[in-house]
Amino acid sequence: MKIVLNFKKLIPVFIFLSFCLAGCQQTKTSPSAKPTAASPQSVKKPTSEPKAKEPNINFSKSGNILNWDAEKERETDQWRLLYEEPPDKPALTVDLSFNKQSSCNNQPCSQVKLENGDQVKIEGVKEGKTVTVVNLTKFSSPQ
C-alpha cells in the first residue's frame, strides 16, 4: 500500500501548530515563587517618559501666509496658507492651526513674528480644511 501526502493541504496545519506551540503554552507559577529573569515581575520599567508620538505629516506646501480678511478689510487671528497646486492653476487656501508643539524656524511659534505675505513652507497634519502646523519654515518677509 502506497501513502501519498499532499503537503499543500498540510501547510495551514503546520503553521497553526507552530504558533500554538510558541504562544499557547502557559506556565503556572505559584504565588510564592521568586521572580526569574524571564518573568514579567523582574522586568524593569523605563524611568523616562515615553517619547511623544510623532505626528503623521500629510501636508507639505510652500506659499504665502496671511491673516487678512478681505471682506472686513482687517487682520484676524486666523492664519491661512495661500498656495498653488498644481502651478498655473487658481490659488488654494487652507486654515492653519498652531499648538505648543508647532515649530517655526526651529523655535516655538510663539517666539516668531509672522507677517502677512511671508513666504513659508508648511509641514503639518491636514484634517478637513485645517492644517495643524508641525513645522513652519519662513523664507522671507514682504518688502
N, C-alpha and C positions, 0 to 999 in steps of 0.2 A: 504494500500500500504506500502510495506516494503522497506526502503532505506538502501543499503549496501555500505559502503565506503571502498575503497581499499587504506589503509594508505601508503602502499609501493609506490604507484604511486604519492602520495601527498607529500612525504618527500622532493623531489627536490624543490617543490614549496615553502614549509615552509622554507627551507634553503635560497632560493633566497630572500624571503620576509624579513627574519631576517637580512640578510646582507644589503638589501636595506634600511630597517628602521634604521639600525645602521649607515650606511655610506652615504646614498643618500640624507638625509635631509641636506639642506644647509640653514643657516640663513643669511639673508642680514642685514648688519648694515649700517647706514648712515655714511657718512664721518665725521660728527661732533660728532659721538658717542664716549664716553670716553672708553678707553680700560678697559676690565674687567679681572678678574683672569683667565678666560678661553680663552681669545682672544690671538692670536699669538703675538700681538703687545706688550703684557705685559710680555712675557716670556723672561727672561734674558739669554743672550748668554754667554757661558763659556768664561772666560777671558784667561784661559790657552790654550796653543796649544794642538791640538788633539794628542793623542798618535800615535807614528809611527806604521804603520801596521806591525804586526808580520809576518815574513816570514813563508811560508809553508814548513817546513823541510821535504824533501822527500828522503834524503840520509843520512845514518849514518853508517860509516865503520871505522874500525881500520886497520892500516897498517903502511907503511914507506913512508915518503915524500922524494922527490928528485927533483933536478933541474939540473941533469946531462944529457947531450946529448951524448949518447954512440957513435953515428956516428961521431960527430965533436970532441969528447973527450974533452969537456969543459963544465963549468957551464953555464946555461942560466938564463933568467929572469922568465921563466915559471916553476912554481912548479907543481908537479904531485903527486898523491897518488898511491902507489903500494899496492894492497891488494888481498886477495884470497876470492873467493866466488864460490861455497862452498869450504871448506877446502879440500886439496889434489887435487885440480884442478889447471890448469895453472893460473898464476897470471894475474890480470887485472890492468889497469891503467886508471886514469881519471885526466884531467887537472883541476887545482884549480884556482879559481879567487877570489881575495880579494878586499873588498871595505872598506869604512870608518866605516861601522857597524860591520865588521868582528872582532871577539874576539878570542884572543889566550891566553889561561890560564888566563881568566878573565881580560885581558889587551888589548888595541888596538894592532893589529898585527904588526903595525909599530914599536912597542917598544920591540918586542920579536925576539930574534935571532934564526932563523931556520937553521938547518944544514942537509946536505944530510944524509939520513938514520935514521933521528929522528923517533921514534915510536910515532904515534899520533892517535887520534880518530878525525874524521872529521864529523861534522854535517852541512848540508847545503841544498841548493836548486839545484837540478840537472836539467839542460836543455841541451839536446843533449849529447855531450861528455865532458861538463864542469860543475863543481860544484862551485857555489858561496858559499864561506865559511861563515857560521854564527858563529859556534864555533869550535875552534881547541883546543884540549887538548893534550899537549905534555907529553908523559910518560917518555922518556929517550933519551939521545943522544948517538950516536955511540962512542965506545971507540977507 
